[in-house]
Amino acid sequence: MSDLSTRLIHHPYRAPEGFEAVPPGVFKASTVVFPSVQALRTQEWKDKSGYTYGLHGTPTTFTLEERIATIEGGRLCVLAPSGLSAVALVDMAFLRQGDEVLLPDNAYGPGKSFAAGELAAWGITHRYYDPMNPADLAERISPATRLVWLEAPGSITLEFPDLPALVAVVGQANDGRAGSRPIVTALDNTWGAGIAFNAFELGVDVSMQALTKYPSGGADVLMGSVVTRDEALHQQLLLCHMRLGLGVGANDAELVLRGLPSMALRYHAQDAATRALAQWMGHQPGVVQVLHPALDGSPGHDHFVRDARAAACLFSAVFDPSIPQERVDAFCDALQLFRLGWSWAGPISLCAPYDVRAMRTTPWPHAGGLVRFAVGLEAADDLRADLAQALAVLNA
Ligand SMILES: Cc1ncc(COP(=O)(O)O)c(C=O)c1O
């Protein structure tokens, strides 16, 4: 080993064992190196007893998975490179050609698009159900149904469904189909994030989350997770995950690990600011309804009161139908602190206008424009002032 290039790669120095610190280490590698052929053949990653390849887990990603499982009250977790890829992973792990998936009509849009674009091309059908009507879900379940997605509350319109009732409908369907593959229930739990309610206590099998939102909290990383309490479902997810070659970068995992200790504080602070702004917004001229599950009169408010301990940083305002969309757009353009953007749960407040009628199959009762607001970590008084000056433009 006389050549410097070889000596630098095979350097004999080993840092001493025993470096103990609060932040978890950031481990990076395409592959691990094995001490022997025997180890190469036998080391196991699926139960986290060892390491085999960067994609199959590192101390950093195993640590993050364990913490996310704990936050959600689950047992087993797998990470994906974005929230959307976590949605797709659940679909691909549990659905086969000829199967059907049922989605709530107010589901996260790109998840619908995955079903319509990719799943359909693979011979997997999808149908929408009214998430506020468990009888509608019961009617739509067919012998081909294998997966039922849930979301609480729904994206953009924030209706809070009766999760235990929806889960019970699926349970009844499963009771009647001995011998065939049971229907799996999967919740998009990005809004609740494991803080607002325990998805598993409400009966769901699988909880998916965009770690992009609260767990990261920094608006600077994209990641997703899928948590279960069920070993067999977890193994199905893990194998699909491995075959797809999904992995997350160590620096991204580190960013999420850094976000977790402050997650509950951020969640509750943003919850308090959001409720205050949502309530205030409901009394402003030009606003016909504010959608936020903690507000009396918001769809599913009673389910929220019964099942949730907290609420996320989102509310939507529905404007008077006499206000043309151009004025709603001008209102959004006039906002200074609320920036235009899709995401949420980061430090910066965001908003975006939506055309709800174009997004769903069930009737939508409002004719006016809708804007979804995501409240960040700025002072609530400053955000209220920003909304007030933009409302002056809306109502000019
Ligand atoms: C409810 C919900 N689920 C999933 C996602 C997808 O997360 P990502 O942006 O990490 O793909 C989002 C993103 O906005 C979301 O709002």
The ligand as an SDF file (V2000), in Angstrom:
LIG
                    3D

 16 16  0  0  0  0  0  0  0  0999 V2000
  -52.3620   15.5820    2.5910 C   0  0  0  0  0  0  0  0  0  0  0  0
  -51.0820   15.4290    1.8220 C   0  0  0  0  0  0  0  0  0  0  0  0
  -50.6410   14.2020    1.5790 N   0  0  0  0  0  0  0  0  0  0  0  0
  -49.5100   13.9860    0.8880 C   0  0  0  0  0  0  0  0  0  0  0  0
  -48.7640   15.0230    0.3960 C   0  0  0  0  0  0  0  0  0  0  0  0
  -47.5430   14.7430   -0.4280 C   0  0  0  0  0  0  0  0  0  0  0  0
  -46.3610   15.0870    0.1950 O   0  0  0  0  0  0  0  0  0  0  0  0
  -45.0590   15.4300   -0.6580 P   0  0  0  0  0  0  0  0  0  0  0  0
  -45.1530   16.8610   -1.0380 O   0  0  0  0  0  0  0  0  0  0  0  0
  -43.9370   15.1150    0.3000 O   0  0  0  0  0  0  0  0  0  0  0  0
  -45.0240   14.5190   -1.8310 O   0  0  0  0  0  0  0  0  0  0  0  0
  -49.1960   16.3420    0.6280 C   0  0  0  0  0  0  0  0  0  0  0  0
  -48.4270   17.4940    0.1030 C   0  0  0  0  0  0  0  0  0  0  0  0
  -48.8970   18.5970    0.0300 O   0  0  0  0  0  0  0  0  0  0  0  0
  -50.3790   16.5360    1.3540 C   0  0  0  0  0  0  0  0  0  0  0  0
  -50.8770   17.7840    1.5820 O   0  0  0  0  0  0  0  0  0  0  0  0
  1  2  1  0
  2  3  1  0
  2 15  2  0
  3  4  2  0
  4  5  1  0
  5  6  1  0
  5 12  2  0
  6  7  1  0
  7  8  1  0
  8  9  2  0
  8 10  1  0
  8 11  1  0
 12 13  1  0
 12 15  1  0
 13 14  2  0
 15 16  1  0
M  END
$$$$
